[in-house]
Amino acid sequence: MQAPHVSATRDVWHTKHDGRLASLDGLRGLAALTVFLFHGWLYTMPRPDASDRSSPADYAAHELRLGLVAFFVLSGFLLSRPWFAAALEGRQPPDLRRYLRARVARIAPAYYAALLGSIVLLWGLAGTPGLRLPPASELPLFFVFAQNFSPSSVMKLNPPMWSLAVEVSFYALLPILGWLAVRMPARRRAQALIPLALLVLGVLYNWSIAGRGLGMTFSRTLAAMLPYFALGMLGALALHGRAIGSRARRTLIAGGLALVVADATVKAVVEANGLDTGLYLAILRDLPSGLGFALVIGAVAATPRSRILGGRVLASLGAISYGVYLWHVPILVFMRGHGLLPLDPVLGTLAALGPVLAVSSLSWLALERPIIVWARERNARARESTLRPVPVPVSGGGGDRRSGGREVSTIRT
């Protein structure tokens, strides 16, 4: 979930250290904050239950869950860009080893640290409201990102981790999609067939499971989330090689936010009034919000100097957002289990905010950033070794590397 490299400018908060775009980091930080606020509301209930909504504030708090959709769209947008660039410009596609090294370095160390931390913090707190522990025999599933495939482990221990299993599945699928992309015609319309196919497949899958009571092992899968990744990929494809004016960017952001708000409002009104919409909402899920986030992300990616999203506070929050996402529920539940969490959504969220930011910052500074830098340096050395000129001996002349005054060599790509 890293942004592409952007050349440095004098303003360090509008460009990005370590090749990350500050504005997209700010957007990532906002998404993590909304998920944290959603769980702050949920875990301060007397009996945590997301379906227990009795006031407009409850319905509004419930829709903060949409921040998760933004993460899926952002992953589709950022990770597909190099493949589409290679396909449209006739360049070499991303090297698979370097791609895998970067993905493992970004996701795995912090994930395993949070997984072990969740076990240490929560395993002795059985009976705490909101805490659902898997059987000990199911814990190995978490270590191979397979917890979503068992009813006994899905959404247990540290519930937000279900989305990491979906992300890893997308990481495994993307090189196959990229392989297809570079073998298709180098035209934007032809390339769009790939994400459009994913979008259709995802909607058809959700239609096939809607209303059948199949449980979360079917609804918390990559197949169910494909439309969100596909929308991000479409955004990346549409933006490639195009400049967007300031007026168009503002229009995209306003339209995208309007779609997200409209989607959240419709769902809140339907739930509050018990309206029967058939299976439409179960099939479409949060597709309007996914489209809205794709518009916003595309506009933000074309605006590297956003004063708000690229500012110090949100860009810093974005840098530690992965840690915030991984650690906030274990900290909320741990505090509740020890009587340290006020059972008020505002006070409880504020009480947990400090510990969450502290642990997330430690995760970023001591674990995530050093490993990301190591992986980037390894990838840079590997890239240089493949581009280094290799002399080709020329027959005659004692092995002189020059022929007719020109140096003869080959470049390995």
Protein Blocks (a to p, Z undefined) as FASTA:
>chain_A
ZZcdddddfblklmcehhiafklmmmmmmmmmmmmmmmmmmmmpfbacfklccbfklmmm
mmmmmmmmmmmmmmmmmmmmmmmmmmmnopacddfklmmmmmmmmmmmmmmmmmmmmmmm
mmmmghiahiacddfklmmmmmnopmmmpfklgophjlmlmmmmmmmmmmmmmmmmmmmm
mmmccbfklmmmmmmmmmmmmmmmmmmmgonlnojmlmmcfklmmmmmmmmmmmmmmmgo
pacdfklmmmmmmmmmmmmmmmmmmmmmmmmnopaehjmlmmnmmmmmmmmmmmmmmmmm
mmmkbfklmmmklmmmmmmmmmmmmmmmmmmmmmmmnopaccbfklmmmmmmmmmmmmmm
mmmmmmmmmmmmmmmmmmmmmmmmmmpccddddeejhlpabeehiacddddZZ
